[in-house]
Amino acid sequence: MKSYLVVGASSGIGAAISDVLVQDGHHVYGTYLENSVAEHAHISAHRLDAREEVNLDFLPEAIDGLVYCPGTINLKPFKRIKPQDFINDFNLQAVGAVRVIQAAFDRLKKSEDPSILLFSTVAVQQGYNFHSQVASSKGAIEGLTRALAAEFAPKIRVNAIAPSLTDTPLAKKLLSTDEKIQANADRHPLKRIGKAQDIAELAYFLLSSKASWITGQIYSVDGGMSSLKT
């Protein structure tokens, strides 16, 4: 049994990753901000706000992996976004990841095959209207992923997943009607919206020793959005 820290484990992709890990017998230290993590014999729930000083005293002496899931989907015309809005997103998505990684670093080093998994978005590599706010902070995550993968090699692997629109509570405003769901599905070559489970399966692989020769990579899980035109 391995031990994993999943930041943002209360819903969406973080909850799906936690489920996959515990189903295979691992223990998850799942954090939440508002809604608590679902109870399970192999999940320990802890409140954590990564926008503030991070204390990980609830973790064991060594952990095998870290997953940082917190994010936002704030889509607005650029002229309506205040500089503070960019700062708020950057603090949660990029600086929050930095805080957690720094706090967990010594525990990760004590594992035999430690791994860090971060999250970007398809909007970083593809230009979309009204995505400047989310693409800016997630673009920083892609740079951070590659830089840390180089710095932490060969001990700690660091990768990221860049999903397209996924059916999670975070995306509920974009998927609030059948018409919106269908319109967004039709934008993807595979003609459907992503599911949290789609992301969780790849996440589990990247965290596992089966991916022991993979680091510094950004994986697109996006129904073909980033590479296909149909």
C-alpha positions as CSV (number, residue, x, y, z in Angstrom):
1,M,0.0,0.0,0.0
2,K,1.3,3.5,-1.0
3,S,0.3,6.8,0.5
4,Y,-0.7,9.8,-1.7
5,L,-1.6,13.4,-1.0
6,V,-4.5,14.7,-3.1
7,V,-5.1,18.4,-2.8
8,G,-8.6,19.2,-3.8
9,A,-10.0,15.7,-3.2
10,S,-13.6,16.6,-2.3
11,S,-15.1,16.7,-5.8
12,G,-14.5,16.4,-9.5
13,I,-11.1,15.1,-10.8
14,G,-9.6,15.1,-7.3
15,A,-12.3,12.9,-6.0
16,A,-12.1,10.5,-9.0
17,I,-8.3,10.2,-8.6
18,S,-8.8,9.4,-4.9
19,D,-11.4,6.8,-5.7
20,V,-9.0,5.0,-8.2
21,L,-6.2,5.0,-5.7
22,V,-8.2,3.6,-2.8
23,Q,-9.8,1.0,-5.0
24,D,-6.4,-0.4,-5.6
25,G,-5.6,-0.5,-1.9
26,H,-3.7,2.7,-1.4
27,H,-4.2,5.3,1.2
28,V,-5.2,8.9,0.3
29,Y,-4.7,12.0,2.4
30,G,-7.3,14.1,0.8
31,T,-7.7,17.8,1.4
32,Y,-10.7,20.0,0.9
33,L,-11.5,23.7,1.3
34,E,-15.3,23.8,1.7
35,N,-17.0,20.5,1.1
36,S,-15.4,17.7,3.0
37,V,-13.9,14.6,1.4
38,A,-16.2,11.5,1.1
39,E,-15.6,9.1,4.0
40,H,-13.6,5.9,3.3
41,A,-11.5,3.5,5.3
42,H,-8.4,4.5,3.2
43,I,-9.1,8.2,2.9
44,S,-8.1,10.7,5.6
45,A,-9.8,14.1,5.1
46,H,-8.0,17.4,6.1
47,R,-8.9,21.0,5.4
48,L,-6.3,22.9,3.5
49,D,-6.3,26.4,1.9
50,A,-3.3,26.5,-0.5
51,R,-3.6,30.2,-0.8
52,E,-2.2,30.5,2.7
53,E,0.7,29.1,4.6
54,V,0.6,25.3,4.2
55,N,1.0,22.9,7.1
56,L,1.2,19.2,6.2
57,D,1.8,17.8,9.7
58,F,-1.1,15.3,9.1
59,L,1.0,13.4,6.6
60,P,3.2,10.4,7.5
61,E,7.0,10.6,7.3
62,A,7.0,9.5,3.7
63,I,4.5,9.8,0.9
64,D,4.7,8.3,-2.6
65,G,2.8,10.9,-4.6
66,L,1.3,14.4,-4.6
67,V,-1.6,15.5,-6.8
68,Y,-2.5,19.2,-6.9
69,C,-6.0,19.7,-8.4
70,P,-7.4,23.1,-7.3
71,G,-8.4,25.3,-10.2
72,T,-10.8,27.8,-11.6
73,I,-12.6,28.4,-14.9
74,N,-13.1,32.2,-15.1
75,L,-14.0,33.1,-18.7
76,K,-14.3,36.8,-19.4
77,P,-13.4,39.3,-22.1
78,F,-9.9,40.5,-21.4
79,K,-11.0,44.1,-21.0
80,R,-13.3,43.1,-18.1
81,I,-10.6,41.3,-16.1
82,K,-8.9,43.2,-13.4
83,P,-5.2,42.6,-12.7
84,Q,-6.2,41.3,-9.2
85,D,-8.3,38.6,-10.9
86,F,-5.1,37.3,-12.6
87,I,-3.3,37.5,-9.3
88,N,-6.0,35.6,-7.4
89,D,-6.0,32.7,-10.0
90,F,-2.2,32.6,-10.0
91,N,-2.1,32.4,-6.3
92,L,-4.4,29.5,-6.2
93,Q,-3.2,27.5,-9.2
94,A,0.5,28.2,-9.4
95,V,1.7,29.6,-6.1
96,G,-0.6,27.2,-4.2
97,A,1.1,24.3,-6.0
98,V,4.5,25.7,-5.1
99,R,3.5,26.0,-1.4
100,V,2.3,22.4,-1.3
101,I,5.3,20.9,-3.1
102,Q,7.7,22.7,-0.9
103,A,5.9,21.6,2.2
104,A,5.8,17.9,1.0
105,F,9.2,17.8,-0.6
106,D,11.1,16.1,2.2
107,R,8.4,13.4,2.6
108,L,8.4,12.7,-1.1
109,K,12.2,12.3,-1.1
110,K,11.9,9.4,1.4
111,S,9.8,7.3,-1.1
112,E,11.3,4.8,-3.5
113,D,9.5,6.1,-6.5
114,P,7.8,9.5,-5.8
115,S,5.8,11.4,-8.3
116,I,4.1,14.8,-8.5
117,L,1.1,15.4,-10.8
118,L,-0.2,18.9,-11.7
119,F,-3.0,20.1,-13.9
120,S,-2.9,22.5,-16.9
121,T,-5.6,23.0,-19.5
122,V,-6.0,22.6,-23.3
123,A,-6.4,26.4,-23.4
124,V,-2.7,26.9,-22.8
125,Q,-1.6,25.3,-26.1
126,Q,-4.7,26.4,-28.0
127,G,-5.9,30.0,-28.3
128,Y,-9.5,30.4,-27.2
129,N,-11.6,33.5,-26.7
130,F,-12.1,34.7,-23.1
131,H,-9.5,32.3,-21.7
132,S,-6.7,34.7,-20.9
133,Q,-7.2,34.4,-17.2
134,V,-7.2,30.6,-16.9
135,A,-4.5,30.1,-19.6
136,S,-2.1,32.5,-17.9
137,S,-2.0,30.7,-14.6
138,K,-2.1,27.2,-16.1
139,G,0.6,28.2,-18.5
140,A,2.8,28.8,-15.4
141,I,1.9,25.3,-14.3
142,E,3.3,23.8,-17.5
143,G,6.6,25.8,-17.1
144,L,6.7,24.7,-13.4
145,T,6.2,21.1,-14.4
146,R,9.2,21.0,-16.8
147,A,11.4,23.0,-14.5
148,L,10.8,20.9,-11.5
149,A,11.1,17.7,-13.5
150,A,14.6,18.7,-14.4
151,E,15.6,19.9,-11.0
152,F,14.1,16.9,-9.1
153,A,15.5,14.2,-11.5
154,P,16.3,11.5,-11.0
155,K,14.5,11.2,-7.6
156,I,11.1,12.7,-8.1
157,R,9.1,12.5,-11.3
158,V,6.9,15.5,-12.2
159,N,4.2,15.5,-14.9
160,A,1.0,17.3,-15.7
161,I,-2.3,16.6,-17.4
162,A,-4.0,19.2,-19.6
163,P,-7.7,18.3,-20.0
164,S,-10.4,20.0,-22.1
165,L,-13.8,20.7,-20.6
166,T,-14.7,18.0,-18.2
167,D,-18.1,17.3,-16.5
168,T,-17.2,18.3,-12.9
169,P,-18.8,20.8,-10.4
170,L,-16.1,23.4,-11.5
171,A,-17.6,23.4,-15.0
172,K,-21.3,23.4,-14.0
173,K,-21.9,26.9,-15.4
174,L,-20.7,25.8,-18.8
175,L,-22.8,22.6,-18.8
176,S,-26.0,23.8,-17.1
177,T,-28.3,22.9,-19.9
178,D,-28.6,20.0,-22.5
179,E,-28.0,22.6,-25.2
180,K,-24.7,23.7,-23.7
181,I,-23.6,20.1,-23.1
182,Q,-24.3,19.2,-26.7
183,A,-22.7,22.4,-28.1
184,N,-19.5,21.8,-26.1
185,A,-19.5,18.1,-27.0
186,D,-19.7,18.9,-30.7
187,R,-16.5,21.0,-30.4
188,H,-14.5,17.9,-29.7
189,P,-13.5,15.4,-32.3
190,L,-14.8,12.6,-30.1
191,K,-18.1,14.4,-29.7
192,R,-18.5,14.2,-26.0
193,I,-17.6,16.0,-22.8
194,G,-14.8,14.5,-20.7
195,K,-15.5,12.6,-17.5
196,A,-13.5,12.8,-14.3
197,Q,-12.8,9.1,-14.7
198,D,-11.1,9.8,-18.0
199,I,-8.6,11.9,-16.3
200,A,-8.3,9.8,-13.2
201,E,-7.1,6.7,-15.1
202,L,-4.2,8.5,-16.7
203,A,-3.4,10.2,-13.4
204,Y,-3.1,6.8,-11.6
205,F,-0.8,5.5,-14.3
206,L,1.5,8.6,-14.1
207,L,1.6,8.3,-10.3
208,S,2.4,4.6,-10.4
209,S,5.7,2.8,-10.9
210,K,4.5,1.8,-14.4
211,A,5.4,5.3,-15.4
212,S,8.8,5.2,-13.8
213,W,10.5,6.4,-17.0
214,I,8.2,9.4,-17.6
215,T,8.9,12.9,-16.3
216,G,8.5,16.5,-17.5
217,Q,5.5,15.7,-19.7
218,I,2.3,17.5,-20.3
219,Y,-0.4,15.0,-21.4
220,S,-3.5,16.2,-23.3
221,V,-6.7,14.4,-22.3
222,D,-9.1,16.5,-24.4
223,G,-11.2,14.4,-26.8
224,G,-8.8,15.3,-29.6
225,M,-9.2,19.1,-29.2
226,S,-5.5,19.9,-29.2
227,S,-4.4,18.0,-32.2
228,L,-7.3,17.2,-34.5
229,K,-9.5,19.1,-36.9
230,T,-12.6,17.2,-38.0
